[in-house]
Amino acid sequence: MTTKKIKTFNQTIRKLYLSNQFSDLKLKVGKEAKLVSAHKLILSLSSEKLYRITEDKKILDLTNYTEQCIKEVLKFLYTKEFKITSHALPLTFQFAAEFECTELEMCCVSSLMDKLTTEMCLELFDLSQKSGIPSFEKKVKSMILENAEDFLTKKGVFNSLPLTKLYHFVNLLNQEGTDQMTIVHRLFEFKQFKKKGFSDNNSLLLFNQVRDLIRFNEINLKNLPEIRNCKLWTNEEILDLLSLGFSSSSSSSSSSSNRSNKNKNSQRKRNYDERVIEAEVKKTNKNLAIEDEENSNPILKQRRLLSSKKQILLITVQTKKRDLADITNSLTSGQVRNVTVKNPNEENITLEVLQQYQGVFIFSTSNYQNPEELGNALGEYWKLGGGIVICSVASLSHQKKFAGKLEGAIAESPILPVKKGVFKKGDRGHLGKVNFPSHPLMKGVKSWDGGIHSFRVTIEPIPQRSQVIAEWDDQTPLIVIRKQESENNGRLAILNLLPTSDAILRNDKRWNTNSDGRKIISNAISYVSHI
């Protein structure tokens, strides 16, 4: 095509912008669901995803996006002119990321790097983590941390955050060591949270977070009188927090015996419910019983010490940041606090290294340099009480040429509870029969969609050593655990799936993030780690 013809073609495309002429698609935009004209061909040229979702549609619902945003997007797609205002940039970037408009996404990032404000950072934090652009991710994160105090003290900014973004913000501050009391006081403004519409799952997340902060003496219960009037949780849960606070404060009291007695007396005089005192006594007795048991069994003591740290090790040869970030997001979407990533091809992972962690998650589609040595170390770790999750893709394939195979004690009899199988992909699979719906591994799991490829291995459970918790809809085991023959041995779970989701490539080839894949992964690591 000559330069003149290209110029004429581009001019024709420009004329079609917001035109009804030849329009074969309507975009429903904004709260008022206003219809905007578009052309499937133009949208398809900019994004494969837009091609797929508009192929059989005449109307595309984009009511989550404002009319101004969609018009700015269309203007770029039709004319390649990028003149988007700072106010419209975050939403435009969100559209580009959601619908995989790579060219538009890069233009947005380039502009955002120059125009980034503190308010934008909170809005864009989640997207920046998935962007795969380290400089952008680093700038957003550093700007949030630099202005953390302002975010926490200015109610207008803090309370305007959607609940999902609020959790990202709070978790980031937790990781970076921001003062816990400041965070918790802001979280406990129930009147503000009530407006946000707490779901049962949200209140449970907050409950577990506050419980951990009290448990690890990062906050003191006496500083939280709001807890008694908090209507987010049941009476039993509130009693649990209060009794835990009593136990923590009594164990951390120090100095002379006179001062200790005064603290105890003043504590008794507080107007807490009698049931709280009873709960405190029960909790203390339970802790004493645990201490006695641990003194007689060093393995249990080590397990409990590791559990308090909630440190998890991800063993993989994967080096792509997007892959690692996606798996880490799944692992930390539940009770796990911190994930350390180690590449066994870059450092020797011995039993001593493994014993620094409460649980291990292992997965790779690239070859291990010393698979047998790694497998033997994992086997010893399991025998001494360590928790392990193995992703069977590709660790448990018996095909000789298949990368990522796991060998050694952990991948053989008598530890492994399944027989290795053949790698399989191509038939879209979903959650099939759930054999143990009340098992901790199935908590909150309602659906599973493995995507177009639905990667899995045709493993066979060994009846005397395994329990199949759930299956794919073709009856291939999806979640398997090893039966515990000794309390000294650890827990071992096998997830017959590829742990990376469609959030990475933004296509439908990996497991669908609209299903409960993250819960499956986080439940598994929490279960084997006793968290």
TAZIMO-V327525 format. One record per pair of residues at least 24 apart in sequence whose ideal C-beta (glycine too) atoms are under 7 Angstrom apart, sorted by the first residue. I is the first residue (numbers start at 1). J is the second residue. Records with the same first field share a line. If there is no record, write none. Layout:
I=J, J
//
This chain:
13=42, 78
14=78, 79
16=42, 78
17=74, 75, 78, 79
18=74
25=54, 58, 60
26=58, 59
27=60, 62, 70
28=59, 60, 61, 62, 63
29=62, 63, 65, 66, 67, 70
30=63, 66, 67
31=63
33=63
34=67
36=70, 71
38=74
42=77, 78
43=77
46=77, 101, 103
47=99, 100, 101
48=100
49=99, 100, 506
50=99
65=91, 95
66=91
69=95
73=104
76=104
82=107
84=111
86=115
89=115
90=120, 123, 124
93=124, 127
94=127
97=127, 130
100=506
109=133, 136
113=139
116=143
118=143, 147
119=157
122=151, 161, 165, 169
123=165
125=165, 168, 169
126=165, 168
129=325
130=503
132=321, 322
141=172
144=169, 172
145=176
148=173, 178
152=182, 183, 186
158=186
159=192
163=196, 202
167=205
180=213, 218, 219
181=219, 223
184=210, 213, 219, 224
188=224, 226, 230
190=230, 231, 232
198=232
203=232, 233
206=232
207=233, 237
208=335
210=241
211=241, 244
214=241, 244, 245, 248
215=244, 248
216=308
217=248, 252
220=249
221=245, 249
239=275, 276, 279
242=272, 276, 279
243=276, 279, 280, 283
244=283
246=280
247=280, 283, 284, 287
299=384, 385, 488
302=385
303=385, 530
306=357, 358
307=358, 529, 530, 531
309=358
310=335, 336, 337, 338, 358, 531
311=338, 340, 357, 358
312=336, 338, 339, 357, 358, 359, 361, 525, 529
313=340, 342, 354, 357, 360
314=339, 340, 341, 361
315=342, 344, 349, 360, 362
316=341, 343, 363, 364
317=343, 344, 345, 364, 366, 368
318=364, 366
322=504
323=500, 504
326=500, 501, 503, 504
327=499, 500
330=499, 517, 518, 521, 522
331=361, 521, 522, 525
333=518, 522
334=522, 523, 526
335=526, 531
336=522, 525, 526, 531
344=368, 374
345=369
349=374, 377
350=377
351=377, 380, 381
354=378, 381, 386
355=381
358=387, 529, 531
359=387, 525, 528, 529
360=386, 388
361=389, 525
362=388, 390, 391, 395, 406
363=391, 395, 499
364=404
365=394, 403, 404
366=403, 404
367=403, 404
371=405, 406, 407, 408
372=407, 408
373=408
374=408
375=406, 407, 408, 409, 410, 411
376=408, 409
378=410
379=408, 409, 410, 415
382=410, 415, 489, 490, 492
383=489
385=488, 489, 490
386=490
387=490, 491, 528, 529, 530
388=490, 492, 528
389=493, 495, 524, 525, 528
390=494
391=495, 497, 499
392=457, 459, 494, 495, 496
393=423, 455, 456, 457, 497, 498
394=423
396=420, 421, 457, 459
397=421, 422, 423, 457
399=423
417=461, 462, 465, 466, 480, 482, 492
418=459, 460, 461, 462, 466, 480, 494
419=459, 460, 462
420=459
421=457, 458, 459, 460
422=457, 458
423=457
424=456, 457, 458
425=453, 454, 455
426=453
427=454, 474
428=452, 454
429=454, 456, 472, 473, 474
430=473
431=470, 473
432=471, 472, 473, 475
433=471
434=470
435=468, 469, 470
436=469
439=469
440=523, 527
441=469, 479, 493, 523, 524, 527
442=469, 470
443=523
444=516, 519
445=516, 519, 520
446=516
447=515, 516
448=478, 515, 516, 517, 520
449=511, 512, 515
450=497, 511
451=502, 508, 509, 510, 511, 512
452=508, 509
453=509, 510
455=497, 498
456=496, 497
457=496
459=496
479=520
490=528
491=527, 528
492=528
493=524, 527, 528
495=520, 521, 524
//
